[in-house]
């Protein structure tokens, strides 16, 4: 048989040759294996999903959330009634007196004074709105009863179908009512004026919306449909026109309670 020296020589040669080779296991350990994508959790066979819980009120909840961010004005200004002095904003919610300009004549338009009506008339029920006076010191706010297709007359007072509060630049912190007595009320710094109209009771009330204090109430038989009525005096020389604005209100959802 082979000598011990020959066996040792062969073993040394095999060791030397093996150092330059990688076993299949070593080769596999050097390769990067891509991670497996995460899979959704499996639903056990026969399990029911509570569809009503997730979808039953989805449309209502989305609609309700949208309404939380929506505000609207109770009515807009009617540009067809605006006198030539007045300019109405594009969204019809504010008006300014920028000086007289010639407009197309129509029966609804005021011609003798810088007045304008609201777009919505009221003949029954309770209605309210707020007006931001914008720092204007010469204004009228109230309601008016149209005279069919007859042009508006020059005299705007309760006897001719105009019920309103008004303030003149010389009145300071005092305002007056358009009744025969020209009743006076002290205002202070008035920013927003709240108007409450009860057609059924025949009452037209005015409040300081910021202080929540009562100013004056008309007790009248309005005799038909009345429209919100506004007057804006001339802008002082050298001053920029200020806007009188109808305040927006937030939409509310009234939910029925099961019985």
Beta strands, then each sheet from edge to edge (+ up, - down):
strand 1: 71-72
strand 2: 86-88
strand 3: 94-97
strand 4: 115-122
strand 5: 126-132
strand 6: 139-144
strand 7: 162-167
strand 8: 174-177
strand 9: 184-186
strand 10: 192-198
strand 11: 203-208
strand 12: 213-219
strand 13: 226-232
strand 14: 243-246
strand 15: 249-250
sheet 1: 1+ 15-
sheet 2: 2+ 3- 14+ 5- 10+ 11- 12+
sheet 3: 4+ 13- 6+ 7- 8+ 9-
end
